[in-house]
């Protein structure tokens, strides 16, 4: 039985989270929050003066309410849009601006992706102070890779980030807004000039410098192949070199956590350093030297990763644990975990909304509470089998607590996680230790070469184990979907089920059964609805035409280009739409390769198809000297490839109940035609302006 008095920071962090969530729901309630804090603070002070038991309870509750109010205020202060100088509040058009590079440059196929911190802007009137961060994609034709702290003078105006334009699409705009980023810009090499060097934070500049040094060491020993890409992601937190197929393989094996610096890596490093430096604790004052060295090495690793968020979370937790042990205070791991979460959320309250924060803390919390019980439920005679069961128990507990969030965010479940992780965990731990060894002894002739070869071999073996697991039948179950309501109910089933197994109290079992019935009813209703769905979707995919014809759990995806499951246009823009509809069987089609079951006719100018009793025409070209005319009114006309230059082009040729402009049309042309259509009363839809067009049958 858990005694809540032993876990004060659990209560504190839950109260703080409540305040953060309250701000996200009610960001304009500042006056009410001030009044609320005034009242609860006075109640707390009054109850503090009285020693009777009822007042002690009031004191505790009012203290937690104060923390929730603090959560609201901290989130408000951390919200960049609340600054009056932020770019989002500018009324005049921006002609140019001065900004500092505030991140490392990530390598993309044709560009560098980086972040800028704006300092001043030039409007029609004059230069004026401004603030705000933005994402910049810089053409790789620049003579030198950008570095953190470079001061730029940039021509042009950043534009606000688009909201999701397809059903179910990942909300990239909200994701960046949680980091205080509301704008982006694509730059050619001539659009910016480096005018100085002025890093915002010298410690961050040092961290990125150490990161670049480690990158060069790994490159020298591993080359630029997949082994280097995974080590770079694991140790340095940079994933720009990982092949798409290899990344998918790690996801299918349930080992995607290996591809980023994480709490697991910090834990392995902490355990290895503790073993190596254990001799120091034999001396009377050696435990203090041990603590200082451990803290220094731990935070040097955090520095090397560029102060990656997952490493910071784990570094805070292990630092608190180490300090408590050194000064002789008993440490409760759950309370220490909650304390690290409390500190992280005070520094960055929006971390609460990231999948990484939620998944990592849920996994560690589950391991603290239930790993020992599961591990001790079975005993094995041989040491190797006991060790294997211990690793399997880690994978089972972590997966049990995180798979609902994994389904909610990523719409898939790795079937063989239990088979892969007992291999992946020790191999990735070995890779981590060898990688740190390369950084320490890599400069020593022969010794560094030998350690580098061991690192390469271990990394190759890890990749092969992952690829082998992915090739097993049904290695990935997808698409899977959970609504926010179903996510909560599923966690109710899991948590009350665990409580019932541990305590054997019938009330927990009854709540678990009710939760299971609610979840079954919700999923069953959704499944029946999806079997009956018939949809025509004109997607937003940049600079191309993309149409889905959905029937139940199947879809025909019609494009001019030859796309497949791994195409970026599919994975980034369309896949989540299919997942949200429960579509798992995709047929990729092109105008000259349409399924026979769909009536389809085309010539160079138009394509005509019939779907679920509706007529759809795709206008690709309107030749001036070869007049064509459709004799009947069509249900949907999709204008493509700038075919319509003015509304007179369609006069006498085509009559449609709805006209759709896909994104293969130029944006200024589409904007002009839509403005004219509103004046004429023509029913139109632009996927660029209004998002994907969805027609239900």
C-alpha positions in Angstrom: 0.0 0.0 0.0 1.4 3.4 -1.0 1.6 6.0 1.7 1.2 9.4 0.1 3.0 11.2 3.0 6.2 9.5 1.8 5.9 11.1 -1.7 5.4 14.9 -1.2 6.7 15.7 -4.7 4.1 13.4 -6.3 1.4 15.7 -4.9 3.4 18.8 -5.8 4.0 17.9 -9.4 0.3 16.8 -9.9 -0.8 20.2 -8.6 1.7 22.0 -10.9 0.5 19.9 -13.9 -3.1 20.9 -13.1 -2.2 24.5 -13.3 -0.3 24.0 -16.6 -3.3 22.2 -18.1 -5.6 25.0 -16.8 -3.6 27.6 -18.7 -3.8 25.6 -21.9 -7.6 25.5 -21.6 -8.2 29.0 -20.2 -5.2 31.2 -21.2 -7.3 34.5 -20.9 -8.2 34.0 -17.2 -5.4 36.1 -15.7 -7.6 38.3 -13.5 -9.4 35.3 -12.1 -6.1 33.5 -11.4 -4.8 36.5 -9.5 -7.9 36.6 -7.4 -7.8 32.8 -6.9 -4.1 33.0 -5.7 -5.0 35.9 -3.3 -7.8 33.9 -1.7 -6.0 30.5 -1.4 -2.8 32.2 -0.1 -4.8 33.9 2.6 -6.4 30.6 3.5 -3.0 29.0 3.7 -1.6 31.7 6.0 -4.6 31.5 8.3 -4.5 27.7 8.5 -0.8 27.9 9.1 -1.4 29.7 12.4 -3.7 27.0 13.7 -2.4 23.7 14.9 -5.6 21.7 15.0 -6.1 18.8 12.6 -8.9 20.2 10.4 -6.7 23.3 9.8 -3.8 21.0 8.9 -5.8 19.4 6.1 -6.9 22.9 4.9 -3.3 24.0 4.9 -2.2 21.0 2.8 -5.1 21.5 0.3 -4.6 25.3 0.0 -0.8 24.7 -0.5 -1.5 22.5 -3.4 -4.0 25.0 -4.8 -1.2 27.6 -4.6 1.1 25.3 -6.6 -1.6 24.9 -9.3 -1.9 28.7 -9.6 1.9 28.8 -9.9 1.6 26.3 -12.8 -0.8 28.7 -14.6 1.5 31.7 -14.0 4.7 29.9 -15.0 3.0 28.7 -18.3 1.8 32.2 -19.0 5.3 33.6 -18.5 6.8 30.9 -20.7 4.4 31.5 -23.6 6.3 33.6 -26.2 3.1 34.9 -27.8 2.4 36.9 -24.6 5.4 39.2 -25.2 4.1 42.4 -26.8 7.2 42.6 -29.1 6.7 39.1 -30.5 6.6 38.8 -34.3 3.0 37.5 -34.1 1.8 40.9 -33.0 3.4 43.0 -35.7 0.9 44.9 -37.8 3.3 46.3 -40.5 4.9 44.1 -43.1 8.5 43.1 -42.3 11.1 44.0 -45.0 14.2 42.6 -43.2 15.3 41.5 -39.7 18.3 40.9 -37.6 18.5 37.6 -35.8 20.9 35.2 -34.0 21.2 31.5 -34.8 19.9 29.7 -31.7 20.3 26.1 -32.5 22.6 23.6 -34.3 22.1 23.3 -38.1 20.5 20.0 -39.0 21.4 18.5 -42.4 18.5 17.9 -44.8 18.7 16.7 -48.4 19.0 20.2 -49.9 18.9 22.6 -46.9 20.1 23.3 -43.4 17.3 23.4 -40.8 18.0 25.7 -37.9 16.3 28.2 -35.5 16.7 31.9 -35.3 16.1 34.3 -32.4 14.9 37.7 -33.8 16.3 40.9 -32.3 15.1 43.7 -34.5 12.9 44.1 -37.6 12.7 46.6 -40.5 9.2 47.7 -41.3 7.9 50.4 -43.7 8.6 53.0 -40.9 12.0 52.1 -39.4 14.0 49.5 -37.5 12.3 48.5 -34.2 12.9 46.0 -31.4 11.2 42.6 -31.8 11.3 39.1 -30.4 10.4 35.6 -31.4 11.9 32.4 -32.7 11.5 30.9 -36.1 12.4 27.9 -38.2 14.7 28.6 -41.2 15.5 26.3 -44.1 18.7 27.6 -45.7 19.9 26.4 -49.1 23.0 24.3 -48.9 24.7 26.4 -51.6 26.1 28.6 -48.8 29.9 28.4 -48.5 29.9 27.5 -44.8 27.6 25.6 -42.5 25.8 27.9 -40.1 26.9 27.8 -36.4 25.2 28.6 -33.2 25.6 32.3 -32.3 26.0 33.7 -35.8 24.4 37.1 -36.2 22.4 37.3 -39.4 20.8 40.1 -41.4 18.0 38.5 -43.3 15.9 39.9 -46.3 12.2 39.2 -46.5 9.5 38.4 -44.0 8.9 35.1 -42.2 5.4 33.6 -42.6 3.3 32.0 -40.0 3.3 28.2 -39.9 0.4 26.5 -41.5 -2.1 24.5 -39.4 -2.7 20.9 -40.4 -4.5 20.8 -43.7 -5.5 17.2 -43.8 -7.8 15.2 -41.5 -5.8 13.6 -38.7 -2.5 15.2 -39.8 0.1 15.8 -37.1 -0.4 19.3 -35.8 3.1 20.7 -36.5 1.9 24.3 -35.9 0.8 23.4 -32.3 4.0 21.4 -31.7 6.2 24.3 -32.6 4.0 26.8 -30.8 4.6 24.8 -27.6 8.3 25.6 -28.1 7.5 29.3 -28.7 7.9 29.1 -32.5 5.2 30.6 -34.7 7.0 31.4 -38.0 9.2 29.9 -40.7 11.1 31.0 -43.8 12.9 29.4 -46.7 16.1 31.2 -47.6 18.4 31.2 -50.6 22.1 31.9 -49.9 21.7 35.5 -51.1 18.9 36.2 -48.7 21.1 36.5 -45.6 24.4 38.0 -44.6 26.4 37.0 -41.6 27.3 40.2 -39.8 28.9 39.0 -36.5 29.0 36.4 -33.8 27.0 36.8 -30.6 25.9 33.6 -28.9 22.9 34.0 -26.5 24.4 31.6 -24.0 28.1 30.8 -23.8 27.4 27.4 -22.0 25.1 26.4 -24.9 27.8 27.5 -27.4 30.3 25.3 -25.5 27.8 22.4 -25.6 27.4 22.6 -29.3 31.1 22.8 -29.7 31.6 19.7 -27.7 28.9 18.0 -29.7 30.7 18.9 -33.0 34.0 17.6 -31.6 32.3 14.2 -30.6 30.7 14.1 -34.1 34.2 14.4 -35.7 35.6 11.6 -33.5 32.8 9.2 -34.3 33.1 10.1 -38.0 36.8 9.2 -37.9 36.2 5.8 -36.4 32.9 4.8 -38.0 32.7 6.6 -41.3 29.3 7.9 -42.6 27.4 4.7 -42.8 24.3 3.5 -40.8 26.5 2.5 -37.8 27.6 6.1 -37.5 24.1 7.5 -38.0 22.7 5.4 -35.1 25.6 6.2 -32.8 25.2 9.9 -33.5 21.5 9.7 -32.7 22.1 7.6 -29.5 24.9 9.6 -28.1 24.6 13.1 -29.5 20.8 13.3 -30.1 21.1 14.2 -33.8 19.0 11.9 -36.1 19.5 13.7 -39.5 21.6 10.8 -41.0 19.3 7.9 -40.3 17.9 6.1 -43.3 14.1 6.0 -43.4 14.0 2.2 -43.8 16.3 1.7 -40.8 14.3 4.1 -38.7 11.1 2.2 -39.6 12.9 -1.1 -38.6 13.7 0.3 -35.2 10.0 1.4 -34.8 8.8 -2.1 -35.9 11.0 -3.8 -33.3 9.8 -1.6 -30.5 13.3 -0.1 -30.1 12.7 3.4 -31.4 13.8 4.7 -28.0 17.4 3.7 -28.9 17.4 6.3 -31.7 17.5 9.3 -29.3 19.4 10.1 -26.2 17.2 9.0 -23.4 16.9 8.2 -19.7 18.0 4.6 -20.5 21.3 5.9 -21.8 21.9 8.1 -18.7 21.0 5.2 -16.5 23.5 2.9 -18.3 26.2 5.6 -18.0 25.4 6.2 -14.4 25.7 2.5 -13.6 28.9 2.1 -15.5 30.5 5.1 -13.8 29.3 4.0 -10.4 31.0 0.6 -11.0 34.2 2.2 -12.2 34.5 4.7 -9.4 33.1 2.5 -6.6 36.6 2.2 -5.0 36.4 5.9 -4.0 33.6 5.2 -1.5 35.9 3.0 0.6 37.7 6.1 1.9 36.1 8.2 4.7 35.8 11.3 2.6 35.8 9.4 -0.7 32.0 9.5 -1.0 32.1 13.3 -1.5 34.8 12.9 -4.2 32.7 10.2 -5.8 29.7 12.4 -5.8 31.6 15.3 -7.4 33.1 13.2 -10.1 29.8 11.5 -10.9 27.9 14.8 -11.1 30.7 16.3 -13.3 30.7 13.4 -15.7 26.9 13.1 -15.7 26.5 16.8 -16.6 29.4 16.7 -19.1 27.4 14.0 -20.9 24.3 16.3 -20.8 26.6 19.1 -22.2 27.8 16.8 -25.0 24.2 16.1 -26.1 23.5 19.8 -26.4 21.4 19.7 -23.2 18.9 17.4 -24.8 15.5 17.4 -23.0 15.5 13.6 -22.2 19.0 13.8 -20.9 18.2 16.8 -18.7 15.2 15.0 -17.2 17.4 12.0 -16.3 20.4 14.1 -15.2 18.1 16.0 -12.8 16.8 12.7 -11.4 20.1 11.0 -10.9 21.7 14.2 -9.5 19.0 14.3 -6.8 19.4 10.6 -6.1 23.2 11.1 -5.8 23.0 14.2 -3.6 20.6 12.4 -1.3 22.8 9.4 -0.9 25.9 11.5 -0.3 24.3 13.6 2.5 22.8 10.5 4.1 19.1 11.2 3.2 16.9 8.2 2.3 15.8 8.4 -1.3 12.5 7.2 -2.5 12.9 6.7 -6.2 9.2 7.6 -7.0 9.6 10.9 -5.0 12.9 11.6 -6.7 11.3 11.0 -10.1 8.5 13.4 -9.2 11.0 16.0 -8.0 12.9 15.9 -11.3 9.6 16.3 -13.2 8.7 19.2 -10.9 12.0 21.0 -11.7 11.7 20.3 -15.5 8.1 21.7 -15.6 9.1 24.8 -13.7 11.8 25.4 -16.3 9.7 24.4 -19.3 6.0 23.9 -18.6 5.3 23.0 -22.2 7.4 19.8 -21.8 4.3 18.3 -20.3 2.7 18.3 -23.8 5.5 16.4 -25.5 5.3 12.7 -26.2 8.9 12.2 -25.0 8.2 13.6 -21.5 5.0 11.6 -21.1 6.5 8.3 -22.4 9.7 8.5 -20.4 8.1 9.4 -17.1 5.4 6.8 -17.5 7.9 4.1 -18.3 10.2 4.9 -15.4 7.3 5.3 -13.0 6.0 1.8 -14.0 9.5 0.3 -13.5 9.8 1.8 -10.0 6.4 0.6 -8.9 5.9 -2.8 -10.6 9.2 -4.2 -12.1 10.3 -5.9 -8.9 7.0 -7.5 -8.3 6.9 -8.9 -11.8 10.5 -10.0 -11.7 10.1 -11.8 -8.4 6.9 -13.6 -9.6 9.0 -16.2 -11.4 12.3 -17.7 -10.4 14.9 -19.4 -12.6 17.6 -21.9 -11.8 20.3 -20.6 -14.0 21.9 -17.1 -13.9 21.6 -16.5 -17.6 17.9 -17.3 -17.7 17.3 -15.1 -14.6 19.2 -12.2 -16.3 17.1 -12.7 -19.5 13.8 -12.7 -17.5 14.9 -9.5 -15.7 15.4 -7.8 -19.1 12.1 -9.2 -20.4 10.3 -7.9 -17.3 11.7 -4.4 -17.9 10.4 -4.5 -21.5 7.0 -5.8 -20.4 6.4 -3.2 -17.7 7.6 -0.3 -19.8 5.6 -1.4 -22.8 2.4 -1.9 -20.7 2.5 1.6 -19.4 3.5 3.3 -22.6 1.7 1.4 -25.4 -1.6 3.4 -25.1 0.3 6.6 -25.7 2.3 4.9 -28.5 -1.0 4.0 -30.2 -2.5 7.4 -29.6 0.5 9.3 -31.1 2.0 6.8 -33.6 -1.0 4.6 -34.5 1.0 1.3 -34.4 2.1 -1.4 -32.0 5.4 -3.4 -32.3 4.5 -7.1 -31.8 7.9 -8.4 -31.0 9.1 -5.8 -28.5 9.4 -8.6 -25.9 11.7 -10.5 -28.2 13.8 -7.5 -29.4 14.4 -5.6 -26.2 16.2 -8.3 -24.2 18.7 -8.2 -27.1 18.6 -4.4 -27.8 19.0 -3.2 -24.2 22.4 -5.0 -23.5 23.7 -4.3 -27.0 22.7 -0.6 -26.9 24.3 -0.4 -23.4 27.5 -1.9 -24.8 27.4 0.6 -27.7 27.0 3.5 -25.3 29.9 2.4 -23.1 32.2 1.8 -26.2 31.2 5.1 -27.7 32.2 6.9 -24.6 35.4 4.9 -24.6 36.1 6.1 -28.1 35.8 9.7 -27.0 38.2 9.1 -24.1 40.9 6.9 -25.8 40.2 7.5 -29.5 43.3 9.6 -29.8 45.6 6.9 -28.6 47.2 4.9 -31.4 46.1 1.2 -31.7 44.0 1.5 -28.5 41.6 4.0 -30.1 41.5 1.9 -33.3 40.7 -1.2 -31.4 37.9 0.4 -29.4 36.5 1.9 -32.6 36.4 -1.4 -34.3 34.6 -3.0 -31.3 32.1 -0.1 -31.4 31.5 -0.6 -35.2 31.0 -4.3 -34.7 28.6 -3.9 -31.8 26.6 -1.3 -33.7 26.5 -3.5 -36.8 25.2 -6.4 -34.7 22.5 -4.2 -33.1 21.3 -3.1 -36.5 21.2 -6.7 -37.8 19.1 -7.7 -34.8 16.7 -4.9 -35.4 16.4 -5.7 -39.2 15.9 -9.4 -38.4 13.1 -8.6 -36.0 11.4 -6.4 -38.5 11.3 -9.2 -41.1 9.3 -11.5 -38.8 5.7 -11.9 -39.9 3.2 -9.3 -38.5 6.1 -7.4 -36.8 3.9 -4.2 -36.7 0.2 -3.9 -36.1 -1.2 -0.8 -37.8 -3.2 1.3 -38.2 -4.4 1.6 -34.7 -6.4 4.6 -33.4 -7.4 5.8 -30.0 -9.4 9.0 -29.2 -8.5 11.0 -26.2 -11.5 9.5 -24.4 -10.5 5.9 -25.3 -6.9 6.6 -24.2 -8.2 7.6 -20.7 -10.5 4.6 -20.5 -7.6 2.2 -21.6 -5.4 3.6 -18.9 -8.3 3.0 -16.4 -8.3 -0.6 -17.5 -4.5 -1.0 -17.0 -4.1 0.9 -13.7 -7.2 -0.6 -12.0 -6.2 -4.0 -13.3 -2.8 -3.7 -11.8 -4.3 -2.4 -8.5 -6.7 -5.4 -8.5 -3.9 -7.9 -9.1 -1.7 -6.4 -6.4 -4.3 -5.7 -3.7 -6.9 -8.3 -4.6 -9.6 -5.8 -3.6 -12.9 -6.3 -5.5 -13.6 -2.6 -6.0 -10.6 -2.2 -8.3 -11.7 -5.3 -10.3 -15.2 -3.9 -10.7 -13.9 -0.5 -12.0 -11.6 -2.4 -14.4 -14.5 -4.4 -15.8 -16.6 -1.2 -16.3 -13.7 0.5 -18.1 -13.3 -2.6 -20.3 -17.0 -2.5 -21.3 -16.8 1.3 -22.1 -13.7 0.8 -24.2 -15.2 -2.2 -26.0 -18.4 -0.2 -26.8 -16.5 2.8 -28.0 -14.1 0.8 -30.3 -17.0 -1.3 -31.6 -19.1 1.7 -32.5 -16.1 3.2 -34.3 -15.4 0.0 -36.2 -19.0 -0.3 -37.4 -19.0 3.3 -38.6 -15.8 2.8 -40.5 -17.0 -0.2 -42.4 -19.8 1.9 -43.8 -17.7 4.9 -44.8 -17.5 6.1 -48.4 -15.3 9.2 -49.0 -13.7 11.3 -51.7 -10.8 13.2 -50.3 -8.7 15.8 -52.2 -5.6 16.1 -50.0 -3.3 18.9 -49.5 0.1 17.7 -50.6 2.5 20.5 -51.6 2.8 21.2 -55.4 0.9 18.1 -56.5 -2.5 16.6 -56.9 -3.5 13.7 -54.5 -6.9 12.1 -54.3 -8.1 9.3 -52.0 -11.2 7.2 -52.8 -12.1 5.5 -49.5 -14.4 2.5 -49.1 -14.5 0.9 -45.7 -10.9 0.0 -44.7 -9.6 0.3 -48.3 -8.5 3.3 -50.3 -7.3 4.1 -53.9 -4.7 6.9 -53.8 -4.6 8.6 -57.2 -1.6 10.8 -58.1 0.4 11.6 -61.2 3.7 10.8 -59.5 4.6 7.2 -58.4 4.3 7.3 -54.6 4.5 4.4 -52.2 4.3 3.7 -48.4 7.7 5.3 -47.7 7.3 8.5 -49.8 7.5 11.6 -47.7 4.4 13.0 -49.3 2.5 9.9 -48.0 4.1 9.6 -44.5 3.9 13.3 -43.6 0.7 14.5 -45.2 -1.6 11.5 -46.0 -0.8 8.6 -43.7 -2.4 10.0 -40.6 -5.6 10.7 -42.5 -5.8 7.0 -43.5 -5.0 6.0 -40.0 -7.7 8.2 -38.5 -10.2 6.5 -40.8 -9.0 3.0 -40.1 -7.8 2.5 -43.7 -5.2 -0.2 -43.9 -5.3 -1.4 -47.5 -3.9 1.2 -50.0 -3.8 0.9 -53.7 -1.4 3.4 -55.3 -2.8 4.4 -58.7 -1.9 6.8 -61.5 -4.1 8.0 -64.5 -2.7 5.3 -66.7 -2.8 2.6 -64.0 -6.3 2.7 -62.4 -8.0 -0.3 -60.8 -10.5 -1.8 -63.2 -13.4 -1.6 -60.7 -13.3 2.2 -61.0 -14.8 3.6 -64.3 -12.1 6.0 -65.6 -11.6 7.9 -68.8 -8.9 10.4 -69.7 -7.4 12.4 -72.5 -4.6 15.0 -72.3 -7.1 17.7 -71.2 -9.4 16.0 -68.7 -9.9 12.8 -66.7 -13.4 11.6 -65.7 -14.2 9.0 -63.1 -17.3 7.7 -61.4 -17.2 7.0 -57.7 -20.1 5.8 -55.5 -22.6 7.2 -58.0 -20.9 10.6 -58.2 -19.1 12.0 -61.2 -15.7 13.6 -60.8 -13.7 15.4 -63.5 -10.0 16.4 -63.2 -9.2 19.4 -65.4 -5.5 19.2 -66.5 -5.5 21.5 -69.5 -7.8 23.7 -71.5 -6.5 23.9 -75.1 -7.6 27.0 -76.9 -7.7 25.5 -80.4 -9.3 22.2 -79.4 -12.6 23.0 -77.7 -14.2 20.4 -75.4 -17.4 20.4 -73.5 -19.0 18.1 -71.0 -22.7 17.7 -71.8 -23.8 17.0 -68.2 -23.4 18.7 -64.8 -20.7 16.9 -62.8 -20.7 16.6 -59.0 -17.0 17.6 -58.4 -14.5 19.3 -60.7 -10.8 19.2 -59.6 -8.7 21.9 -61.2 -5.1 21.0 -61.6 -1.8 22.2 -63.0 -2.9 25.9 -63.5 -5.4 24.7 -66.1 -7.8 27.5 -65.4 -6.4 31.0 -65.8 -9.7 32.8 -65.7 -13.3 31.8 -65.1 -14.1 32.5 -68.8 -12.0 29.4 -69.6 -14.7 27.2 -68.2 -17.7 29.0 -69.7 -19.6 26.7 -72.1 -17.2 23.8 -71.3 -18.0 22.6 -67.7 -20.7 22.9 -65.1 -20.0 21.5 -61.6 -21.7 21.5 -58.3 -18.4 22.0 -56.6 -15.0 23.2 -57.9 -11.8 22.2 -56.1 -8.3 23.6 -56.6 -5.5 21.2 -55.6 -2.0 22.4 -54.7 -0.5 21.7 -58.1 -1.9 25.2 -59.0 0.2 28.3 -58.2 -1.0 29.9 -55.0 -1.4 33.5 -56.3 -3.5 32.2 -59.2 -5.7 30.2 -56.9 -6.1 33.1 -54.5 -7.2 35.4 -57.4 -9.7 32.9 -58.8 -11.2 32.3 -55.3 -11.7 36.0 -54.7 -13.5 36.3 -58.0 -15.5 33.2 -57.3 -16.8 34.7 -54.0 -18.0 37.7 -55.9 -19.8 35.6 -58.5 -21.2 33.1 -56.1 -19.3 30.1 -57.5 -18.9 27.3 -55.0 -15.1 26.7 -54.7 -12.6 25.1 -52.4 -8.8 25.5 -52.2 -6.9 22.8 -50.4 -4.1 25.4 -49.7 -6.4 27.9 -48.1 -9.1 25.7 -46.6 -7.4 22.3 -46.2 -8.4 18.9 -47.7 -11.8 18.6 -49.3 -13.8 15.7 -47.9 -17.0 14.5 -49.6 -19.1 11.9 -47.7 -21.3 9.5 -49.7 
